[in-house]
């Protein structure tokens, strides 16, 4: 029988239903628990005056994030205001890191699915657990991951590896935006959502796999290389990827089937770290260890059961009693209007029959009801 972990992973691979995506991301990332453990912290940061040197830079970046999306289209609109609040709060939460431009599209995607406070804590989890060191000043973590990606490419597509080596194209030239923005500025929207579903569940290996798939299908055969003989042509090809290889169904299947594991990434990380120290000395920014997905994060962070209780969306008036089966609502004041089905809160978890559930089960019980693969194309997934 499948364990809860496998069930959740399968559901995330098939695509989280749009109506649940925002909540699922909060549970998977540990952002939900982080928010409960730091109640009131975001409001405190939100009210505090930010550092002027970051505020100016953030302000200039706001209109560049998804300018055609209804949330961010208006200068000074609610989307841009929330984006400013989330990014400013992070500079106060981690003043030693401050603000990095690549955080803006990450925060914008989160805000399309959840309110500002929840988006802030999901951003914290991405920056600290999923991609630690990516947004620090020296960008050492991203350079290291570029070397890891290039080394893994040797196994996945020797032809692409040989071509990039011959052209002396450093990984940092083509993979920085891919990785730092988690492909939110590279892939079509429906593919971004599917990649993020898997990324929140399984961690950074999904980002590596996407990068490897794109390189393999862009530069992985002599036929493909005919039209990009030089360095300039190769870079142009990587900047203007073929839409067919980024199409949701094709890309997701390739990601799932590519055998690149956490163990391989960690082993390669140690090799590249050793090379770095031999050639460039010690890292200037010591990053915390990377967590490979939701299971690793939940195992490492003890949580209280209370932290996982969602706030009810429907609060019954005082004096309301429920029948044992929960099918009808009786009001003591003589109002005999029936309830609307079960009394479970709209945003609440589905209770287990035996009264127990694991960290992710509030989502998982809903997430794996459908066996169908869900396409995201019909939905804009906008949080309003």
N, C-alpha and C positions, 0 to 999 in steps of 0.2 A: 504493500500500500504506500501511496505517496505521503511524505511528511508535509507538515504545514509549510516548511521552507521551500520544498519543491513545488508545491501547489501555487505558492505566491510567485515564485520565479516563472512558472509556466504562464500564469495570468499576466504578468508584466511583459513577457515575451509576446503574448497574443495582443497586448494593448489594453491598458486600463480604461474602463468605460469613462467617457468624457465627464459625466456627472460626478464621478468619484475621484477623478485624477488629482485635484488639489488636495483633498483629504489624504489620499493614498501617499502622495509625495511627502506630506508632513509626518505621517507614521513611519514610512520607510526610512526617511533621513534621520529620524530622531528629533526633528524640529519640534514636534508636538510635545515631547517630554521636556526638551530644553525650555520651551515657553513656560510650561507648568512649573519647572524648577526655578525660573527667573521671573516670576509674576511681577508685573509693574516695571521691569527693567527697561523695556522698549519705550514706554511712556516717559520714563526719566530721561533717556537718551534723546527722545524726540523733542522734549522741552528745553534741553540744554543748548546753549549756543555752540555752534560747531567752530572748528578751526577755519578762519577765513581763507587760508591757502588752499584747502580742499573744497570749500563751498563754491569758490569761483570755477574751479575745474569741473565739478559735478554739474553746476548750472549750465556750463557750455555744452556738456555731453547729453543733456536730457532730450533735446529734440532729435538727436541722431538715432534713438532707439525705436525701432519699428515705427517709422514716421507715418506709415499708411494704416496702422492699426487704430481702431476707433478709440482705444484708451489713451493713446499717446499723440494723437493727431493735433490736438489743440495746445498751443503754448500756454502754460500755466493751468491746463486742465487737470482734472483729478488724477489721471494716470501719471502725468509728469510730477505732480505734487507728491504723490505717494512714492514715486521712484526717488525723488530728492530726499524724502524723509528716511527711506530705508538705507540709502547710500551714506547719508550724513551720519545716521545712527551707527553704521559700521565703523566709520572713521573715529568715532568716540569710543566705541567698544574695543577696538584694536588700534589705538593711536600709533603704535609702532609700525603698523602696516599702512595705515591711512587708506587712500583710495587708489584703485587701479582701474583704468578705462574698461578693461574686459569684464569687470564686475557688473557694469551697467546692463548689458544684454541679459546676463544671468538673472539679475534682480527683476528685469522687465518681464521675462518669461514667467517667473514665479508670481509676479503681481497679476498676471492674466488669469491666474488660477486660485488666488487666495488674497485675503486682506493684508495690509502692510505689516502688521505685527508678526503674523505667521510667515510671511515672505522673508522678513528679516531673519528669523531663526533658522529657516531653511537655508538662507544665504550663509549664515554662520556655519552651519553643518557642512555645506559644500566647501567653504574656504578652509575649514579646520580639519574635517574628517576625510572628505572625498578627494580634494585636491590641495593638500596642505603645501604652503610655500609658493603656490602659483602666482599669488598676487603681491608677494613681497618685492621690495625695491629692486633687488639684483636679478630677479627672474632666474635664479639658479635651478630651482625645481623643474621649471619648464624646459630648460636646456638639457638637464639630465634625462627627462622623459623623451626629449627629441632623440637623444643617443640610444635610449632603450627601444624606441619605435624603429629606428634605423636598423638596429641589430636584429630585431624580430622580423623585419622585412626580408632579411637575408634568407630566412627559412620559408616565409610565406610566398615571396616572389623574387627569386634570384635575379630574374631579368631586370625588374624595376630597381633592385638594389645595385646591380652592376652599372646601370645607366646613370643613376644619381651619383654614384661614386665617381664615375668617369667624368661627369660634368662638374664635379666638386660643388654640388649644391648642398649646403648645410641644412639639416632638418629644421632648424629654427626659422628658416626662410619661408617654409610652407606650412608647418604644423602649429605655429604659435597661436594664431587665431582659432584654428580648429579646436585645440585642446583647451585654451583659456576661456573660450566662450562656449565650450561643450557643444560645438557645431551649430549653435543657435543662429549664427550669421552665415552659415555655409549651406545647410540642407534645406529642401522645401519644408514648409511648416508641418505637414503631416508626418514627415520622417523625423523631424526634430522631436515631436511629442513621443513617438515610439522609442527613439533612442534614449530620451530622458526617462521614460518608464523603466527601461532595462538598467540604465545607469544608476538610478536611485536604489534599485534592488540589488544589483550585482557589483557596482562600483566602477573604478577607473578602467578595468579591463575592457569594458564596453567602448570607452573612448578610444583605446588602443585599437580595438578590432575595427571600428569604423574607419579610422585612419588607414589601417592596413588594407581594408577592402577598397577604399578609394584609390590608393597607390597601385594596388594590384591591377585594378581594372582600367587605370589610366595609362600606366607605363609598363604593364606586365607581359607584353608580347612584342616581337620584332615588328609585327604589322602596325601596332599602335605607335611604335617609336619612329616609324618612317617620317611622320610629320613633325617630330620634335627632336631634331638632331642636336641643336645647340642648347646652351644654358637658358637663353632668353625664351626660346620656343617651349622648353620644358616648363619653365615657371609660368608662362602664359596658360599652358594646358592645365596646370594645377590650380590656377586662379579661376579658370572657366571650365569647371568639371562638366562632363557629359550628364545631362539630366537623367538619362536612363539608369545610370549606376546609383543615382541618389533617390530613385523612386522607392516609395515606402516598402512595398511587398518584396521587391528584389533585395534591397539593402538589408532589411530585417532578417531575411532568411540567410543571407551571407554572413551576417554578424553572428547569428546563432550557431552556424555550422563551422565557423573559423576556430580551430583548436588553439586558442591562446589563453593560458590560465593565469590565475593570480601567482602561482608558484613560479612560473616562467618569468613573469614581470618582476617579482621580488628578487629572483636569482640574478636577473640581468641588471637590476638596480644596484646590487652589491658590486657587480663587475664594473659598471660604469662609474660608480662612486669611487672605487679604487683607482681607476684611470684618471678621474678628475683630480684626486689628491696628488697623484704622481706628476700630473702636468700643470695644475693650477693651484695646488695647495689646498688648505682646508676651506670648506664652505663658509661663507660669511654669515649666511642666514640659516640657522639650524631649524629645520622644519620638524614638527611633530610627526609621529608615524602615521602612515596612510591606512585607512580602514577600507577594506574591500567589500563595501555594500552594507545593506540593512542588517543582516545577521551579525556581522562583526561589530557594528555600532551598538546594537541592542545587547549583545553579550558583554561588551566592555563598559556599558553605562548602566549601573543598577537603577531601577526605576520603581516608583511606588505604583500600586494598582490605581490609586487616585489620579496619578498623572496621566493615565490613559483614558480616563472617563471624559467623553466629549461633553461640551456644554449643550444642554437640550435646546432645540429650536422651538419646541412647543412646550409651554409651561401651563399645566392645568391649574384652574383657579382653586383657591382654598376650599376644602370641603368636598372635593371630588373623590369618589371611590371608584375602583375598577372591579369589574366582575372577575372571578378567578381566571377565566380563559382570556381575559383582556380584549374580548370582542366588542363589548359595549361599555359606554361610560355613563354612570349614573350620577347626577348632581343631587346633593342632599337638599338643595333649596327648592326642590319640586320641579326643576327643569328636566324633562325626560328626553331631551334630544339625544339621539344615539351618537357615539363617537365615530370617528373616521377610521374604521379598521382597527389595527393594533395600535397600542398606545406608545409604541417605541418612538422616541424622538426622531425627526426626519434625518438629522445629522448624526444620530447615535449609532452605536454598534448593534448588530443583531445578537441578542443574548444566546449563548449556547444552552442546550437543554440541561446540562449538568451544572450550569452556572460558572464554568471556568472558561478562560480564553487566554491566548498567548499575546505577546506584544502586538503582532500584526493582524490578529484575527478580526478586530473590528472592521478592517478593510477586507481581509481575505474572504470572509464569509460571503461578501457581496461580489468580490472580484472574480471568483471562479465559478459563479453560477453559469455563465455563458461559455460554451465550448467553441463558439465561433471566434474567428480572428476579427477583431474590430478595426475597421478602417477609420482614420481620424478625419478623412477629407470632408465629410459633411459638416463637421463641427468646428467652430472657431475657438471653442474652449475658453471663452472670455469670462473672467470673473467680473461681474458688474455689481 
